[in-house]
Amino acid sequence: MQRFSLSTDTCDLHRRAERDRKRHNDKVKEIIKENLGGIISQQDIITADKGKIVKIPVRGLELPRIRFDNDERERVGQGGGGTKQGDVLGRAPQEGEGAGKQAGQEAGVDFYEAELTLEELTDLVFEDLHLPNLEDRGVKQIMSEHAEFNSITKRGIASNLDRKRTLLEAYKRNAREGKPGWNIKNEDRRYKSWEVVTEPQRNAVIFAMRDVSGSMGEFEAYICRSFYFWMLRFLRKKYSNAEIVFITCHTEAKEVDEHSFFALGDSGGTRMSEAYRLAMHIIEQRYNPREWNIYPFLFSDGYNWGDSECVDLMRSLVDICNLVGYGEIANDIWSQSPHFAPLGQAYEEAFADEKRVCLVKINNKEDVWPALKAFFSKHPELQEVS
Amino acid sequence: MTHAEREYLEKWIDIITEAAAGYGLDCYPTHFEVVPDYVIYELGSYSLPARFSHWTFGRDYHRQKTSYEYGMSKIYEIVFNTDPCQAFLMDSNSMLSHKFVVAHVLGHNDFFKNNVYFEHTDRRMIEKVRLHSNRIHKYEEEFGPLVVEEFLDSVLSIEEHFDTGLTAQFRRKTPEEYEADRLRGDQKPATEYDDLWDIAEGDDPPEPPKGRKFPPEPEKDLLGFLRDYAPELEKWQRDIINMIREEMIYFIPQMRTKIMNEGWASFWHERIMTNLELTPEEHIEFRKLHSSVLSPGSKMSINPYYVGYNIFRDIERRWNGEGDPELPEEDWRGERLQRPTGEGMKKIFDVRRDEADTSFLRKYLTQGLIKQLDMYTYKKEEVNGEDLWVVQDTDWRKVRDSLLEGMTNFGIPMIYVEDADYDRHGELLLVHAYDGKPLDADYTARTLKYIHSLWKRPVHLQTQRDDQTIHFRHDGETFTETEL
């Protein structure tokens, strides 16, 4: 009897591992997406450099089992020699602490640490965000490009192998050759391929407005910056040619550059109507509403002089804009209350049935993400966060 | 691999196979396949070729392959318990590594063929799991991949809970058979001649039934029980439970003999390689490779290769009459061992045939070995507000007993189906056979949720913590924990 055989040229059409690996990665992303609220408001992510790896502990990617409580259990280990009673082997991981890739096999830890680049995280954040109610306006068409897997070639890389088509081709060829079956030859292989699709983009301008008065403390400023940080990334990624106008406002409104916009606040009183007035003025000068999709957003703590003036100005903005957003960062008593502060309340009463107005209340860092979703979902409706 | 390389390897496989046979290794024919790294890692993470698709395998594949790409770990070989035995070698291995791996594989091959616990394994399991995979794929097409995935998640979370004492011949009893056995009320084994006993004993009136609890006896085979009695499962779902259960049964002997199997293969790769005609460079490379495989564990665990290898070496030495006079040599009862001479080789072959890890360790992990291998017990302790892993004991009996204790039921809590009509509401009552080690409540809660998705009615689990009886309950939405 032959005691052994050797083969060195295995055909490898059976690559389910890549498919399952992708499914696992998708699940990791699903979980990250569910927890984006907590992740994207972290200081170190906002200040991160491009290309930085963000480590996110993810739970739930182990199937649960009925198992013993590891904290209570005595187990057996093995050292390099001379280990004595009382020797310390290491620090036990704390509750909620990740412990690297091999987690799950080590004691008491069931966290999987997903590693994403900031860019990948950004893609996840923006996957479902859109400029709402975008319409064809004007002549200054902007083109955007993206890749689509939509064709089949005879040459390609292994990971793009289209197994179904390959089998089909093999079956057809075998039938042609008069010996039906699934014998696969190199010539049968088919690969998925992509084409770059170009799509016209519409003109859009975004007004990023921010309350920089004395009542805007460190927390309020942080929320504001955090929201606009992600908004800018999102716009530059998906609508690379959209224009952005930065306005800061206390008792006077100023158009500023991006850098000063993100710098720390000012002091003094608050007249948010000035910001709207300046926005109106800029629209009249530079952005004809027949040619531009217009999106003004304002962030304030809701302590303001002249709320009715704001309501009037906002009403005239609604007539010419696709969506008008107001984000109220709750401080003091308002963070404990389900209601808006006076400015927000005035808007709420005035625009209860207006689909083009989006009001959001932000109580804590985790609310930044729902705010982004509220403003940049495809069909915005009047929403309140938390 | 070039033609010349292939011929060279073939020549050496022949030499090594010849050498193995010369030592008395009794192997199935082996089919060696040289494959790229990703195939090795795919095989490693699915445990069998062409097994069904699931994201947990994809996760393991990702982890193993990443770890390999970062140079942190490497799988040299994958071998499957089939006839002919199938072994896969990584194409980036050096020729010396190939020789090393071939010798190691033949050790596994002999073990699969001759260890008594493998006697009933299905040697055509690769064909079977391929069919399983096709069926599951068909269900994905019919019912949707996400529906099937969710169902697999539930089943896989309890895949360890079947009756580990099963052999391939086992057949479940129907409720009627259970009832009939119970009424018969004796301990006689059920055989095809059972009816003769009935004739012989005449027509004694059976005892009246004492209530209608089902299952009449606690049932350890949770998977089998759900497959047969979960009230609302569809046919394809029962089929999936059955397939997973069959695959798990196939893996049982390997789980049971991990330390022995790796120890045996390592023992033989060393014996064979040491006596081959290798160049001095090859000898050095072999020694490096050998010591990288056979090194102590990670402080928090033991290395089964290292422990098993040293036990086999120790047995051979002792049965050859080369005891170490400085170390007391006692058997597991504490009695002094009779020193045989010249029987080392015969003895290790007997051990590889007759034992599983638990008996192997109990009989042959001696005081001297535990000291030599620097084994200890450890536990979590709070020191100055910090949780640390602290060595508890190095006493050999305590270490050995703790090791064996951890291997009871493969280190998995023993769960029984107690009542399938709990509270007369068709709820499922499970009982944990508590042996002093409490359950992880959080994990248990999440698993119960999965069991609920199979049983479709509230699921209960009774266990203990510090002499207190605890009752867990999950109704699909909420989990409650009550102290009784």
Contacts between the chains, C-beta under 8 A, distances in Angstrom:
chain1	res1	chain2	res2	distance
A	1	B	29	6.4
A	2	B	29	6.0
A	3	B	17	5.1
A	3	B	21	7.8
A	3	B	27	7.5
A	3	B	29	5.5
A	3	B	30	7.2
A	4	B	13	5.5
A	4	B	14	7.4
A	4	B	17	5.6
A	4	B	29	6.2
A	4	B	30	4.7
A	4	B	31	7.1
A	4	B	32	6.3
A	5	B	29	7.5
A	5	B	30	7.8
A	5	B	31	5.0
A	5	B	32	7.1
A	5	B	84	7.8
A	6	B	6	7.2
A	6	B	9	6.6
A	6	B	10	5.4
A	6	B	13	6.3
A	6	B	31	7.9
A	6	B	32	4.8
A	6	B	33	7.6
A	6	B	34	7.4
A	7	B	31	7.4
A	7	B	32	7.5
A	7	B	33	5.1
A	7	B	34	7.3
A	8	B	1	4.6
A	8	B	6	5.4
A	8	B	33	7.6
A	8	B	34	4.4
A	8	B	91	7.8
A	10	B	33	5.7
A	10	B	34	7.9
A	10	B	35	5.3
A	10	B	39	6.9
A	12	B	35	7.8
A	12	B	36	7.6
A	12	B	39	6.3
A	14	B	49	7.6
A	14	B	50	6.1
A	15	B	38	7.7
A	15	B	42	7.2
A	16	B	42	7.4
A	16	B	46	7.8
A	16	B	53	4.9
A	16	B	57	7.9
A	17	B	38	7.1
A	17	B	41	7.1
A	17	B	42	3.9
A	17	B	45	6.6
A	17	B	46	7.3
A	17	B	57	6.9
A	17	B	58	6.3
A	17	B	61	4.3
A	19	B	53	6.5
A	19	B	58	7.2
A	20	B	53	5.5
A	20	B	54	6.3
A	20	B	55	5.6
A	20	B	57	5.2
A	20	B	58	2.8
A	20	B	59	7.9
A	20	B	61	6.8
A	21	B	58	4.0
A	21	B	59	7.5
A	21	B	61	5.4
A	21	B	62	4.8
A	22	B	58	7.0
A	23	B	55	4.4
A	23	B	58	5.6
A	23	B	149	7.9
A	24	B	55	4.3
A	24	B	56	7.6
A	24	B	58	4.1
A	24	B	59	4.3
A	24	B	62	6.2
A	25	B	58	7.9
A	25	B	62	7.5
A	27	B	55	5.8
A	61	B	59	6.5
A	63	B	56	6.2
A	63	B	153	6.1
A	63	B	156	5.5
A	63	B	157	4.5
A	63	B	450	7.9
A	64	B	157	5.5
A	64	B	443	4.9
A	64	B	444	7.9
A	64	B	446	3.6
A	64	B	447	4.5
A	64	B	450	7.0
A	65	B	157	6.0
A	65	B	158	7.7
A	65	B	160	6.9
A	65	B	412	7.6
A	65	B	443	6.2
A	65	B	447	5.9
A	66	B	158	7.4
A	66	B	161	7.5
A	66	B	412	7.6
A	66	B	413	5.3
A	66	B	415	6.1
A	66	B	432	7.6
A	66	B	439	6.5
A	66	B	443	6.8
A	66	B	444	5.3
A	66	B	447	5.0
A	66	B	461	7.7
A	67	B	412	7.2
A	67	B	413	6.6
A	67	B	439	7.1
A	67	B	440	5.3
A	67	B	443	5.2
A	67	B	444	7.8
A	68	B	411	7.8
A	68	B	413	6.1
A	68	B	437	4.8
A	68	B	438	7.1
A	68	B	439	6.3
A	68	B	440	6.4
A	69	B	437	7.4
A	69	B	438	4.9
A	69	B	439	6.3
A	69	B	440	4.5
A	69	B	441	7.6
A	70	B	380	7.7
A	70	B	440	7.0
A	71	B	380	5.2
A	72	B	437	6.7
A	72	B	438	5.6
A	73	B	379	7.2
A	73	B	406	7.8
A	73	B	437	6.0
A	74	B	377	5.2
A	74	B	378	7.1
A	74	B	379	4.6
A	74	B	392	6.2
A	74	B	402	5.6
A	75	B	300	7.5
A	75	B	301	7.7
A	75	B	377	6.9
A	75	B	378	6.3
A	75	B	379	7.5
A	75	B	402	7.3
A	75	B	406	6.0
A	76	B	301	7.9
A	76	B	302	6.1
A	76	B	375	6.1
A	76	B	376	7.1
A	76	B	377	5.6
A	76	B	378	7.7
A	76	B	399	6.0
A	76	B	402	5.4
A	76	B	403	4.5
A	76	B	406	6.5
A	77	B	297	6.4
A	77	B	298	7.7
A	77	B	299	5.2
A	77	B	300	5.1
A	77	B	301	6.1
A	77	B	302	6.7
A	77	B	375	7.3
A	77	B	376	6.1
A	77	B	377	7.8
A	77	B	378	5.4
A	77	B	391	7.9
A	78	B	296	4.8
A	78	B	297	4.1
A	78	B	299	7.1
A	78	B	301	7.3
A	78	B	302	4.4
A	78	B	303	6.6
A	78	B	306	7.5
A	78	B	307	7.5
A	78	B	373	6.1
A	78	B	374	6.0
A	78	B	375	5.1
A	78	B	376	7.6
A	79	B	296	6.2
A	79	B	299	5.8
A	79	B	374	4.4
A	79	B	376	7.0
A	80	B	296	5.3
A	80	B	374	6.5
A	81	B	374	4.9
A	82	B	374	6.8
A	83	B	374	5.3
A	83	B	376	5.2
A	83	B	391	5.9
A	83	B	394	6.6
A	84	B	391	6.8
A	84	B	394	6.7
A	85	B	376	7.7
A	85	B	391	5.6
A	85	B	392	6.8
A	85	B	393	6.1
A	85	B	394	5.9
A	86	B	390	6.6
A	86	B	391	6.2
A	87	B	376	7.9
A	87	B	390	7.2
A	87	B	391	4.3
A	88	B	383	7.6
A	88	B	388	5.0
A	88	B	389	6.9
A	88	B	390	5.7
A	88	B	391	7.7
A	89	B	299	5.0
A	89	B	300	6.4
A	89	B	378	5.8
A	89	B	388	7.7
A	89	B	389	4.1
A	89	B	390	7.1
A	89	B	391	6.6
A	90	B	299	7.2
A	90	B	300	7.5
A	90	B	388	7.1
A	90	B	389	5.2
A	91	B	386	6.5
A	91	B	387	6.9
A	91	B	388	5.9
A	91	B	389	7.7
A	92	B	380	5.0
A	92	B	387	3.8
A	92	B	388	6.1
A	92	B	389	5.7
A	94	B	387	6.8
A	101	B	63	5.9
A	101	B	66	7.2
A	101	B	67	7.1
A	102	B	63	7.6
A	106	B	300	6.8
A	107	B	300	6.5
A	107	B	380	7.5
A	107	B	389	7.3
A	108	B	380	7.5
A	110	B	443	7.8
A	112	B	59	7.9
